[in-house]
């Protein structure tokens, strides 16, 4: 469950996305309008603060941009393109 990440950095300011990845809990507590809207849209499910550093955030954004460029024109994420990641352990 969560927002479509296809072309994320074309739809949202890259600086905002980076901050949200770094401290989603703080942005929500600070009353950030977009964070509040996402929280409401996804029925109170919070994005966890994963403790990502700047290099990890940059790598995530590079990956999202790369996958977005590789997606067929006009495509949107759908249930068939969503992957569930289950930790090994």
N, C-alpha and C positions, 0 to 999 in steps of 0.2 A: 504494500500500500504506500503510495506516495506520488508525487508529481512526475509528469513526463519530463525527462531530462534532455530529450532531443532538442538540439539548438538552444540549450539553456542560456549560454552566454550571449546569444543574439536577442533573447527575450528579457534577460535581467542583466543589470550592471555587474560586470565581472568582480568589481571590488565588493559589492553587496554579497554576491554568491560566496566569495572567499571568506568574508566575515561570518556569514551564516554557517558555513562548514566548520569554521573555527569555534564559534560560540553561539549555537542556536538557542540555547537556554537563556543566555544573557540578552540576546536580541528580543526574545519573547518577553522577558521580564522588563526590558526597557520600553516595551510598547511599540516596537517596530511594526509599522502598518502591514507590510508584506508578511512578516512572520506571523502576526495575528491572523491574517486572512488564511494563510496555509494551515494554521492550527485549527481554525474553525472548519475549513473545507474538509480536513481529514479527521473530523470528529474528535478533536482533543488528543490525537496521537502526536506526541512530541518527537521531534528529531533528537536523538540522543547526542550529547556532546562526546565525541569520540577522542578528544584530545589530540586532534590532528595538528601537525606543525606545518609551517609555510610550504616546505618542499612536498609534503604529502598532498596538501590542498592543490598546489600547482599541478602535480601529477594527475590528480583526479580531473581537474579542469581540462588539461591537455587530452586526457582520455575521452572525456565527454565530447570535446570538439572534434576529435578524430572520428569517433563513432558517428557523430552527427553528419560529418562530411561524407561518410561511407554509406549512409542511409539513402534509399531511393527517394527521389524528389517527391514531395507531397506526402511522405509517410509520417505516421504518428506511432508512438509506442502503443502496443495493444497487448492483450493477455498472451498472445502467442510469442511476443518478443520479450516479455518480462521473465527474468530468471530469478529463482529463489536460491539464495546462498545459505547453505547449512554448514556451520562450523564442524570440523572434524574433531573428534575427541573422545 
